Amino acid sequence: MNLKFINYSLLSLGVISCAGGSPEDKEPKKNVLFIVVDDLNNTLGCYDHPVVQTPNIDKLAQNGIQFNHAYCNYAVSGPSRSSFLTSLRPESINVLDNRTPLQDVLDGRITMPYLFKQNGYYTMSIGKVFHRAGEYDDEKAWDEIHKFKATELGKQGVGRNMTDDKLKWCNWKITEGGDMDQQDGQNAAKAIEFIKSDHDKPFFLALGFAKPHDPFHAPKKYFDLYSLEDCDPPELPEGWTPPYSHTLPGETKTFNKFTDQDKREFLRSYYACTSFMDAQLGKVIDALEEEGLAENTIIVFFGDHGYHLGEHNWWNKVTIYEKGHNAPLIIVPTEGDVAGTKTDAMMEFIDFYPTLADVCELENIPDYLEGESFKKVLENPELPFREFTNVIVRRNGMIGRSVKTKEWRYTIWDEGNKGEELYNELEDKLEYNNLANDSKYDDIKKQMKELIVY
């Protein structure tokens, strides 16, 4: 089937029919519903947040496995997605920013959806899966690609920019219209349409939700879930400053001017967008269950990287702190008595590809993948997996590298020439007390440095 690429501003109501099939297969292959959410951190009910309302994500966690230590390999969309969809570290795939097209560096390597397609799956991309469309995507990997935009009504509303327009993206809006006037409402509707259609092949359905990514626009009913009084910003330790000017990106001066009102509005709008996305997720999962497909569909739900909501006085991503590196991950497998479990097994996003290929018993898995299969954790969430994880960032022409164990995080800038940071993860979970300059931790630093992957 030739690729169908459709760029929507309004929902199309066409019916999808999956041609082909393998009637000789005695046991049906597992379907995959792969849901990636833009800028979603673990500010969720199931991750014990006291304010944010995410009943559908919480229900998903009750039906599957919640990972408490899932880590992206670069905390911004382009590098993160290029990395986990190829199972190659950002430096290996050579995507270290949002401007590098995947097709310029892919060099014939097989992306995860393309491997599923080669194994007889019907593959569909809805919303943002790869970072962008066209040369940033792997169009040959998909039988269909669907993109949506807010309607003209959905673009209207009342709101404000929290930085007096210094940062154009940093704005919220209570929008006119309903869910279907927003991109994610249409994303969910297209996914439901596909789920309810006839399937002659197993499917790999990749669904990319846009919210809570900025700008923070959502219908009024989701903003109404939160009052400003409920949105308490985090408190920084008295006198804390970043260890180095390059520890955080360049917008710190703008965020340093945030008033208490600005911070509370930022939180409220992020929470509202999260609840809006959660409602769309619920519709998709309901359709999967109604069609009797849930029992044979592996569901993977995660944020493409972490996100700071005022920790370190930072209100964005692109850091190698825990808040930038760690992201929510929930997997609902098709087998095993694992419903409602939480695992402390550490994994990296490059592990998605080999794990799903392993669970779905795909053939011709590339031998160059840098991730590892954590299938054993899906069968027994109490088992450990990785002992440490790695993340990088490019800043001011240099690379920052950070390695994380359960007890420590160690970071070097420009191979140590521009500084180092060391945090005790058990005693200093938000990483405010840099121990790198204390000589009594020299042995720890040496041990951690040996774990950095180049």
N, C-alpha and C positions, 0 to 999 in steps of 0.2 A: 504494500500500500504506500502511495506517495504521501509525503508529509503534508499535513494540512496546517497552515499557520494562520490563525485568525486573531486579529487585534480588535477587541470589542470596546465600545463605549457603553453599550447596553447589552443585556443578556440575550443570546440567541436561544431559541427554543427547539433547535434541531435535535433529532434523535441519532445517537451514535450506534452503529452496528459493527461489531468486531468480526471480521471475516476470518476464514481459516479455521485452525483448531487441530487437535490431536486426539481423535476419538479412540485411538488404540491404547492410550494411557489408561491403565487400570485405576491408578490412584491420581486424583487431580493434584496438579501442582499448587503450591501455596501462592495466594495473591499477596501483594505488598501494597499497603497504603503508607506512603512516606511523606510525613507532614513536617515541613520546616517553617519556622516562624521567625520573622525578621525582628531582631533586637529584643527578643524575649529573654528576660532573666528569670531567676527562681522566685520572683515576687508573686507567688501563687498560693492558693489555699492549701494544697497538698504538701507544699514545702513550708508550711506552718506560718505563712504570713497572716497577721491578725486582722487585716483590713480588706485585702483584695478578694473579690468574689469571683471564683472560677469553678463553678459547680461541675461543668462538663470535663474540664481537665482533671479535676479531683476524682470524678467517676472513672475516667480512663485509668488513673493511677490505681484505683480500687480493683480494676479488672486486670492489671498487669504488674509490671516491675518498675518502680521509681528508682532512678539512679541518682545518688547524692553527689557522686564525684565523676561527672562527665565533663570533658574538657575539649574545647576547640583548640586548633593549632595556630590560629591567628585571629585576633578579636576584631575583625571587620569583614563585611559580607563577601567581597570579591575573593580574597585569599582563602577565607574559611570554606566557602562553597567549592571553589576550584580544587581545594585540597581534599575535602571529604568525598567529593564525587569522583575523584581519581584514586583515592587512597595513597596520595603522595604528599609529603610534607611541603609547605609553601615554598621553601627554597628549591625543592626537587622539581616541582611543577613550574617554578619561577613566576608565580603570581604573588606579588608582595604589595599590591595596591588595588584600588577599584578601577584602575584605568587600563590594565593589561588584558587584552582579549585572550580568552582561553585558546582560540584557534591559532594564535601566534606561537603558542608553546606546547600544544597538545602532542604534536609530532607523531600522530598515528596511534597514540595510546588509547586504550579502551576505557571509557567512562562507565560508571556503574549502570546507569539506565541502558546504555548501549549493549552491555553484556547481557542484561535481561532480555533485550530485544533479540539478540543473537540466539538466545536460548528459547525462543518461541513465545515470549511474552508480548502482550499488547501494551505499549508504553504511552503514557499520556502525561504531559506537563501542564499544570494549571497555575497561573500566578508566577511568582518569583521563585524559581528553583535554582538554576544557575544564576549568576549575578545579574545578567541582563540578557536581552535577546540577541539574535544575529550572531556575530563573531564571538560574543561572550558565552554563547550557549554551545551545545553539541547537537545541532538540529538533526543529524542523522540518527541520533539515539532515540528519537521520538516518532511514534506514529501520528501523534497530534500534539500541537502546542496551542494553548489558549491564554490570552492576556486580556485584562479588563481595566477599565478606568472608572472613576466616579462619574456619575451623571452631572449635568449642569445644575440640577437641583441640589445634588449632594455636595457640590462645591461651595454652596452658599451657607451662610450661618454667622454666628456671633463668636468672636474670640479676640485674642491679642497675641502679639509677639512679646515674649518675656525678656528680650534683650534690647528692646527699642530698635529692632531691625538690624542690629549688629550681626546676629546670626540668623539668616533668613529661615533656616529650618526650624528654629526654636519657637514654635507657635502652636497654640491650641485653638480648636474651633468646635463649637457645638453646632453640628450640621443640620441642615434642613433635610426632609425626606426620611426614609427608613433604611433598613439594612441593605436592601437591594440597590440603593443609590450610592453605595460605597463599593469599592473594589473587592473587599473580602466577602461581602454578601453575594456578589456575582461569582466569585471564585467557588464559594460553597455550593451555589446553585448548579454550576457546571459539573462539579464533582458528583453531586447527587444525581444529576441527569445521567452521567456515565454509569454510576453504580446501579441505577434502576434499568439500564439498557440490557440487551442480551449479550452474553459473553461466551464466545466460542474458544477463547484462549484464556489462560491465566493472565492477570494484569499486574503491571507495576504502575500505580497511580501516584504521581508526585504532586503534592498540593502545597503551594507556597503562600502562606498568609502574610499580608503586608504589615498589619498592626501587631504590636504597638510601635513600630518604626515611626519616626517623625515624618511629616508634621502630625501632631496629635489631634486628628480629626475623627469624630465619631458622633452618631446620633445622640440626641438629648437624653434618652432614657438611660444611657450608660454613664453619662456624667452625673445624672441624678442619683446614682448608687453611692456617691461619695460626697461628703462635705469637706470643706477646706480644713475644718477643725480635726477631722480624722486623719489628715495627711501630714503626719509629723516627720519632718526631715531629720536625718541622722545628725548627731552631735559629734564634732571632731574633738579629739584630745586638745586640751588647752596648749596653745603655742605650736601645734603641729604645722610643719611645712614639708613639701615634697623633698626627698633626699637630693634630687638634682633637678635642674630646670627642664631636662628632657625626660624625667620620669613620667610626666603627663604631657599630652599634646598641647598645641599652642593657644587654645581658647581659655586657659585658666584665668586670665585677667578679666575676661567677660564674666565668667562664673563667680569670680571673687566679688563681683558687684551685686550678685543676687540678693534680693531682700527676702525676708521670711515669706512674704506674699508670693514672690516669684517661685520660691522652692515649693510651696504648697500647691500652687497652680500646676507646676510641672508634674508633681506626683499625682495630683488628681487626674490630669489629662492622660498620663501614662497608664494609670489604673483603669480609667474609662476605656481606653483603647484595648487594654488587655481583656477586659470583660466583654467588649464587643467581639473580639476575635474568638473568645471562649464560646460565645453564643453560636457563632458560625460553625465552630468545631462540633458542637453538640448536634447540629442538624445533619452533618455528614455522618457522624457515628450512628445516629438514629437510623439513617437510610441504610447503612451497612447492615445493621441488625435486622431491620424490617425485610430486607431482601434475602436474609439467611446466609449472608456472606461472611459474617464476623468470625464464624468458627474456622474458616479456612483462609483468613486474611491476617497476616502479621501487620500490626500497626506500630509505626515508629513515629513518635511525636517529640520534637525538640526545638530549642532556640538555636539560631545559627552561631551565636556566641553569647558571651555575657554582656552586662550593661550596668553602669554605675548610676545610682540614683542618689547622688550627694555624698557617697563615701569618698574620702580624700578630696571633698569639695569638687568632685568631678561628676558631670551630668552627661555622660556619653559612653563611648566604647573605646577601642584602640589602646587598651592598656594590657599589661601583663601581670596585673594584680589578680587575685582570686576572683574579684567581681567581674573582671573582663574575660578571664580564662574559663571560668566555670559557667555552665548553662544547664537548664533543665532538660531531662531526657526521661521519657516514659516509653516502654516497649510492652506491647501486648502480644505475646507469642501465641501460637495455635495449640501448643501442647504443654503439658506439665501443670502441676498444682502450685502456681506462683501468684495467683491473684492477690493484690493488696500487699505485696512484699516490697521492701525497700532494701537496696543493696549499697554497700559501701565500696564495692569493687570499683577501682579506678579504670577509666577507659579514655581513649582519645578519639576524636571524630574520624580520623583516618581508619578506625576499626569498623565503621559502619559497612563499608563495601565488602571486605572479606567475610564479615559475619553474616550478612544477608545472602551472599553467594553460597556460603557454607550451609545455612539453614535451608535454603531453597534448592540445594543440590545442583547448582549450575555447573555446566561443563566449560572447559577452556578458560578457567580463571587465570588472568595474567600472573606471571611469576615475579613481576617487579613490584607488586603492591607492598607498601611500607607498613600498612596496618596489620593487625592480627585478629583472628576470629575470637569473639567472646561468647560463642555458642554455649559453652559450658556454664556461663553465668545465667543465661536464659533458662537453662535446665535446673540450675541450683544457684539462686541468688546469694547464698551464703559464701560461695567460693570467691577467693581473691582473683584479681586479674593482673593489671599492671602494678608495678611497685612505684612507678614514677611517671609523670607526664611532662611534655615539653611544649612551650609556646614561644613564638618570636614576634617581634614587631620591628618595622623599619622606621627610624626616627631621625630626621635631620641628616640623612645620608648614611647613617650607621644602623647596625642591628643590635637590638636588645634581645637577650635570650634568658628564659626563665625555666627552671626545672622545679617540679613540685613533688614532694613525697607526702605521706600522711602527717609527718611531723614538721617538715621544713619547706620553705620556698627560698630558692637562691637565684638571683638575677645578676647578670653581667651586661654592661653596656660597652659596645665596641671592644669585645673580647677582654673587658676589664680595664681598658685604657681610659674609659670615661665613667668609671665607678662600678660599684657592686652593692647589692642589697641582700639582706638575709633576715628572714622572718620565721619565728616559731609559730607554726600553724595551730598548735594545741593551746597555746597561751595567748596568742595575738591573732585571732581569726580574721580581723580586718586589715592586718598588716600595717600597723602604724609605727611600730618600734623597730627600726632598722638596727640589727645587731652586727652588721658587716664590719664595723670599725673596732669591734671588741676582740682583742687578740685571743681570748679564751675560746673563741669559736673558729679559729683557724683550721682545725682538723675537720670540723663540720663543712666548712666552705670547700676544702680540698675534696672531700668525699662527694659533695653535691656537684662540684664542677666536673667530676668524672662521669656524671650521669647526663650531662648536656649532649644532645644529639645534634650533629652537624650534617 
